[in-house]
Structure formats: structure tokens, C-alpha cells
Amino acid sequence: MDCGTGELIKLYPDLANSLKQELNPRFTPVPDELRADAEAELGDQDRVMVDMEQDTPLTRWAKSQNKRVDHGRKARQQMAKASRRRNR
């Protein structure tokens, strides 16, 4: 699952190895305790977008994983601070 966008992909064992290197930076494996929820969300489709506004165990887990990723927030804050200082 891509925790930033809510994209959920079903990986088959034979395709997992070839796609693993391509998808590695973006996608995080769903934990075993949430696998049933992920499969229910996928249904018979291979790729689905999960609504991150919902309050389900799968989205709560994805949001917690998304918070762990540093999106450069500190760098943006420092850049804004420097910009405000220059504009005085």
C-alpha cells in the first residue's frame, strides 16, 4: 500500500519479486493482521484507491505509517523562515 496516496495493489508471489524493486520506495507491505481488510477492500481488482478520509483500521495504519516518513517538513520551515527574514 502506498500510504501517502492510499493506493492498494495486490501482489502475486510470482510478480512480487519483479515489481518489488520498482515499487519499493513508495509501497509498504500491509501487516498480517490487516491483510483480510486489504483483501476485502481490493475485492476482485488488482489495484484500488482507498479513501484515506475513512476511519478504518487499514487507513489508520496507513496514516500512522505516513507520519513516520519525513517529507522535508523541517527543510520547508527553515526555507520559509529564511524567506521571511529576507523580506523584512
C-alpha positions in Angstrom: 0.0 0.0 0.0 1.2 3.5 -0.8 0.5 5.2 2.5 0.7 8.7 1.0 -1.9 8.3 -1.7 -4.0 5.3 -0.4 -3.2 3.2 -3.5 -3.5 -0.5 -2.7 -2.0 -3.1 -5.0 -2.4 -6.9 -4.9 0.9 -8.6 -5.5 1.0 -12.1 -6.6 4.0 -14.2 -5.5 5.4 -14.6 -9.0 5.1 -10.9 -9.7 6.3 -9.8 -6.3 10.0 -10.2 -7.0 10.0 -8.4 -10.3 7.9 -5.5 -9.0 9.4 -5.3 -5.6 12.4 -3.2 -6.7 10.2 -0.9 -8.8 7.6 -0.3 -6.1 9.9 -0.5 -3.0 10.3 3.2 -2.2 6.5 4.0 -2.4 4.7 0.9 -1.2 4.7 -0.6 2.2 3.5 -4.2 2.8 0.3 -4.4 4.8 0.7 -6.2 8.2 -0.7 -9.7 8.5 -3.4 -8.6 10.9 -4.8 -6.1 8.3 -4.4 -8.4 5.3 -8.1 -9.5 5.5 -9.2 -5.9 5.4 -6.9 -5.1 2.5 -8.2 -8.1 0.5 -11.8 -7.1 1.3 -11.0 -3.6 0.0 -9.4 -5.0 -3.2 -12.2 -7.4 -3.9 -11.5 -8.9 -7.3 -9.5 -6.0 -8.6 -5.7 -5.9 -8.7 -5.4 -2.1 -7.9 -7.7 0.2 -6.0 -7.6 3.6 -4.4 -8.5 3.6 -0.7 -10.3 6.6 0.6 -7.9 8.0 3.3 -10.7 10.1 4.8 -12.5 6.9 6.1 -11.8 5.7 9.7 -11.0 2.1 9.2 -8.2 0.0 10.7 -6.4 0.0 7.3 -6.5 3.7 6.8 -5.5 4.3 10.5 -2.4 2.1 9.9 -1.6 3.9 6.6 -1.9 7.3 8.3 0.4 6.2 11.1 3.0 5.0 8.5 2.7 8.2 6.6 3.5 10.2 9.7 6.8 8.3 10.1 8.0 9.3 6.7 9.9 12.6 6.7 8.5 14.8 3.9 11.0 17.5 4.4 8.8 19.5 6.7 11.8 20.9 8.7 13.5 21.9 5.5 10.4 23.7 4.3 10.0 25.5 7.6 13.6 26.6 7.6 13.3 27.9 4.0 10.1 29.8 4.9 11.9 31.3 8.0 14.8 32.5 5.8 12.4 33.9 3.3 10.5 35.9 5.9 13.8 37.2 7.3 14.9 38.4 3.8 11.6 40.1 3.1 11.6 42.3 6.2 
